[in-house]
Amino acid sequence: MKATRTLLVMLGFSVLLLMTACRTSQVRNVDLAPIPAASGGKPLTMTQVEKAITLAGGELGWTTSIQSPGVILATLRLRDHYAAVNITYSTVNYSINYKDSTNLKYDGKTIHSNYNGWIENLDKAIRRNLAKETYDNK
């Protein structure tokens, strides 16, 4: 009886661990995040915004390539996982949008939640670098 109960508890923990390891959530995009202006309202240039984005990606292991003015393709490879996003930007705002992935359980709406963490970290790094550019632009 005690062995059966112990086995059931262990089985329950195993199922719970498996469920949390394979969790998915809605794909996170960043839509029209504002780009701050320097003191006096002087906007950053496209070159400064591009620099802030590419530096942020590089800091986190993303590979970036300029696709056209205002569009950067960023890719991340971790072990057997791959994610690609399009980052569109202007001197006013930027967006990060899902493009492609491999081994992240993407089904058209949801994706492995690690992806969303990567996007959140990329967004934070972009904001941090934009703030630095804004400060340097005084």
C-alpha positions in Angstrom: 0.0 0.0 0.0 2.8 2.5 0.9 4.8 1.4 -2.1 1.8 2.0 -4.4 1.2 5.5 -2.9 4.9 6.3 -3.3 4.8 5.1 -6.9 1.7 7.3 -7.6 3.3 10.4 -6.1 6.5 9.8 -8.1 4.4 9.3 -11.3 2.5 12.5 -10.5 5.7 14.5 -10.1 7.0 13.0 -13.4 3.9 14.1 -15.3 4.0 17.6 -13.8 7.7 17.9 -14.7 7.0 16.8 -18.2 4.1 19.2 -18.6 6.2 22.2 -17.4 9.2 21.2 -19.6 6.9 21.2 -22.8 4.9 24.3 -22.1 3.8 26.6 -24.9 2.2 30.0 -25.0 1.0 32.6 -27.4 3.7 33.9 -29.7 5.0 37.2 -28.4 5.6 40.0 -30.8 6.6 43.5 -30.0 4.4 46.0 -31.8 5.4 49.6 -32.4 7.6 50.1 -29.3 8.4 53.8 -29.1 12.0 55.1 -29.6 12.9 57.8 -27.2 14.2 61.1 -28.4 17.3 62.7 -26.8 16.9 65.8 -24.6 15.6 68.7 -26.6 13.4 66.3 -28.7 16.1 65.5 -31.2 15.2 62.1 -32.8 17.8 59.4 -33.2 18.9 58.7 -36.8 18.1 55.5 -38.6 21.8 54.6 -38.3 21.7 55.0 -34.5 18.5 52.9 -34.2 20.0 50.2 -36.5 23.2 50.2 -34.3 21.2 49.9 -31.1 19.3 46.9 -32.5 22.2 45.0 -34.0 24.3 45.5 -30.8 21.4 44.3 -28.7 21.1 41.2 -30.8 24.8 40.5 -30.8 24.9 40.8 -27.0 22.4 38.0 -26.7 23.8 35.7 -29.4 21.4 36.7 -32.2 22.9 37.0 -35.7 21.5 40.1 -37.5 21.5 41.0 -41.1 20.1 44.1 -42.8 17.4 43.1 -45.3 16.5 46.6 -46.4 16.4 50.1 -44.9 14.3 49.7 -41.7 14.3 45.9 -41.7 16.7 43.6 -39.9 16.5 39.8 -39.9 17.6 38.4 -36.5 18.3 34.6 -36.0 19.1 32.6 -32.9 20.4 29.1 -32.8 20.6 27.3 -29.5 21.4 23.6 -29.5 18.8 22.2 -32.0 16.5 25.2 -31.7 16.2 28.0 -34.2 14.2 31.2 -34.2 14.0 34.0 -36.8 12.4 37.4 -36.4 11.9 40.4 -38.5 12.7 43.7 -36.7 11.2 46.7 -38.5 12.2 50.1 -37.3 12.1 53.8 -38.0 13.2 56.9 -36.0 9.9 56.7 -34.2 9.3 53.0 -33.2 10.3 49.4 -33.8 8.6 46.0 -33.9 9.8 42.5 -33.5 7.7 39.9 -35.3 8.0 36.1 -35.5 9.2 34.8 -38.9 10.3 31.2 -38.5 11.4 28.5 -36.1 12.6 24.9 -35.8 12.0 22.6 -32.8 10.0 25.2 -30.8 6.6 23.5 -31.2 5.2 26.4 -33.3 1.6 25.6 -34.4 0.6 28.9 -36.0 -0.5 30.5 -32.7 1.6 29.1 -29.9 5.3 28.3 -29.4 7.6 27.0 -26.7 7.6 29.6 -24.0 11.4 29.9 -24.1 11.0 31.7 -27.4 8.9 34.4 -25.6 11.7 34.8 -23.1 14.2 35.3 -25.8 12.0 37.9 -27.4 11.5 39.7 -24.1 15.3 39.7 -23.5 15.9 41.0 -27.0 13.3 43.8 -26.5 14.9 44.8 -23.2 18.4 44.9 -24.8 17.1 47.0 -27.7 15.5 49.4 -25.2 18.7 49.6 -23.2 20.8 50.3 -26.2 18.3 52.9 -27.5 18.5 54.7 -24.2 22.3 54.7 -24.4 22.1 56.1 -28.0 19.7 58.7 -26.7 22.0 59.7 -23.9 25.0 59.8 -26.2 22.9 61.9 -28.7 22.6 64.9 -26.2 
